[in-house]
Amino acid sequence: MAETLRISIAPTKFNIYINSTDDNAQSTTIPTVQTRFGWTDLEVAAWHTKRLYWRDTLYPKYGDKTKSTPAIKKEVKKFIKDFRTTNNPLLDRAAASTGSTSDDEVLYNFKKGRAPAHHQTEKMTAQVYALIKAIGGGEVVFRSRTETDAKRSRIPKELGADSVQIAYVIGIVPKDENDGTQKEVHTKAKFTLSCGTSSSPRKLYIFVRWYNTKNSKIAGPWSAMITIDLF
C-alpha cells in the first residue's frame, strides 16, 4: 500500500523531509513561511531545533551499523512520532493559508484547502443543483449535487457545506423561502421527504440551499422556487 502520510514514518524519507523543509523555513527570502503559513517565530525555531538534533546527533547514529542499537532505533521511531504529532497542526494551518503556494504543497506535502467551516467567514456562493421527484404516497426523493458533479449526489464539504437545507410549503404558493414555509436540514445529499397522503392533487413548493450545521452564517443562496406535483 502506498504511503499517504504527510510526514513519512520511514526514517530515510523522514530525513529528506525534515532537512528540506527546514532549509526552506530558515530562508529569509520574502515572503517567509511566517508570512505564507502564519507560523510564529517560535514555531519555526522549534522545527529548526528538532532538525539539528536529528541531523547532527540521532540520524548519524541510526545510519551507523556500529551504533544503531535497538535503543537508538526506538528513539528514532519516537522522535518521528512526536515530530508528526507536534507539527501536523502547523501543516493544517499552512494548507488553509491563502499565502501558501503550490510549491509549498509539494515540499511540505500538504494539500491546500479551505479553513474549517466553523472558522469560515465567507458565505458559500454555489447553488444546489437538485433533482426532485415525487414517487407516490406523498413522498418526494431529493438528490443534491454541485454544478460540476454530473449526476452524482454529493454535499461539497470543500465549500464549507455539511448538509442541505430546504424550505417548503404544500398547496399555497409562497412569496419566498420565508413565507409560511417549513425548514429542515438534511445531512445526506440524497434523502426522502414525506408530505403525507391525500385524495386531492397537491403541489409542493420548495427552495433549497447548501448549509453548515455548525456555522449557519455561511449558508449558500436559496434556489429559485421549485414546484412538484404530489400524488
WOMO-V536615 format. One line per field, one symbol per residue. ss: DSSP state (H for helix, E for strand, L for the rest). psi: psi as a letter, one per 30 degrees, with the letter a starting at -180 (. if undefined). burial: b if it has 24 or more other C-alpha atoms within 12 Angstrom, else e. A space follows every 10 residues. Layout:
BEGIN
ss=???
psi=???
burial=???
END
This chain:
BEGIN
ss=LLLLLLLLLL HHHHHHHHHH HHHHHLLLLL LLHHHHHLLL HHHHHHHHHH HHHHHHHHHH HHHLLLLLLH HHHHHHHHHH HHHHHHHHHH HHHHHHLLLL LHHHHHHHLL LLLLLLLLLL LLLLLLLLEE EEEEEELLEE EEEEELLLLL LLLLLLHHHL LLEEEEEEEE LLLLLLLLLL LEEEEELLLE EEEELLLLLL LEEEEEEEEE ELLLLHHHLL LLLLLEEEEE L
psi=kkkgkejkfk eeeeeeeeee eeeeffkgkk klfeeefgll eeeeeeeeee eeeeefdeee eefjfffile eeeeeeeeee eeeeeefeee eeeeefkffl leeeeeefhl kklllkeffk fkkkfklkjk jkkkglggkk kkjkllfggc gkkkkiffff kglkklklkk ekjleafgig lkklkkgkfk lkkjgllkfk klkkkklklk lkffiffgkl kkllkkkkkk .
burial=eeeeebbbbe beebbebbbe bbebbbeeee eebbebbbbe eeebeebbeb beebbeebbe ebeeeeeeee ebeeebbebb eebbeebeeb bbbbbbbebb beebbebbbb bbbbebbeee eebbebbbbb bbbbeeebbb bbbbbbeeee eebbbbbebb bbbbbbbbbb eeebeebeee beebbbbbbb bbbebeeeee ebbbbbbbbb bbeeebebbb bbbebbbbbb e
END
